């Protein structure tokens, strides 16, 4: 019986995920998650700060023009 390419691809993907991929330990996963969360919060705070500064500058520029 001829196997369809889709089934062959699924089987190969499964075998690679089970036998070849090195999965992180729970502590590595938790540490990585914390790093990503902290980096995301810092990035959000920087964007917020830039938004506040640009809002302040643009408000003053528009008041000078009018």
C-alpha positions as CSV (number, residue, x, y, z in Angstrom):
1,X,0.0,0.0,0.0
2,X,1.3,3.4,-1.0
3,X,1.7,6.0,1.8
4,X,0.5,9.5,1.1
5,X,3.1,12.2,1.5
6,X,1.1,13.9,4.2
7,X,1.1,10.8,6.4
8,X,4.8,10.4,5.8
9,X,5.4,14.0,6.8
10,X,3.4,13.7,10.0
11,X,5.2,10.5,11.0
12,X,8.6,12.1,10.4
13,X,7.6,15.2,12.3
14,X,6.4,13.1,15.2
15,X,9.6,11.0,15.3
16,X,11.7,14.1,15.2
17,X,9.8,15.7,18.1
18,X,10.0,12.6,20.2
19,X,13.5,11.4,19.5
20,X,15.6,14.3,18.3
21,X,14.4,17.5,20.0
22,X,16.0,18.3,23.3
23,X,13.2,19.7,25.5
24,X,14.1,22.1,28.3
25,X,13.7,21.1,31.9
26,X,10.9,22.7,34.0
27,X,13.3,25.0,35.8
28,X,14.8,26.1,32.5
29,X,11.4,26.8,31.1
30,X,10.3,28.8,34.2
31,X,13.6,30.9,34.0
32,X,13.1,31.6,30.3
33,X,9.5,32.6,30.9
34,X,10.5,35.0,33.7
35,X,13.2,36.5,31.4
36,X,10.7,37.0,28.6
37,X,8.1,38.6,31.0
38,X,10.6,41.0,32.5
39,X,11.9,42.0,29.0
40,X,8.3,42.5,27.8
41,X,7.5,44.7,30.8
42,X,10.7,46.8,30.3
43,X,9.9,47.2,26.6
44,X,6.3,48.2,27.4
45,X,7.5,50.8,29.9
46,X,10.0,52.2,27.4
47,X,7.2,52.5,24.7
48,X,4.9,54.2,27.3
49,X,7.7,56.6,28.4
50,X,8.4,57.5,24.8
51,X,4.7,58.0,24.2
52,X,4.4,60.4,27.2
53,X,7.5,62.4,26.1
54,X,6.3,62.7,22.5
55,X,2.8,63.7,23.7
56,X,4.3,66.4,25.9
57,X,6.5,67.7,23.0
58,X,3.8,67.7,20.4
59,X,1.3,69.4,22.8
60,X,3.8,72.2,23.4
61,X,4.6,72.5,19.7
62,X,1.0,72.8,18.8
63,X,0.4,75.4,21.4
64,X,3.3,77.5,20.1
65,X,1.9,77.3,16.6
66,X,-1.5,78.5,17.5
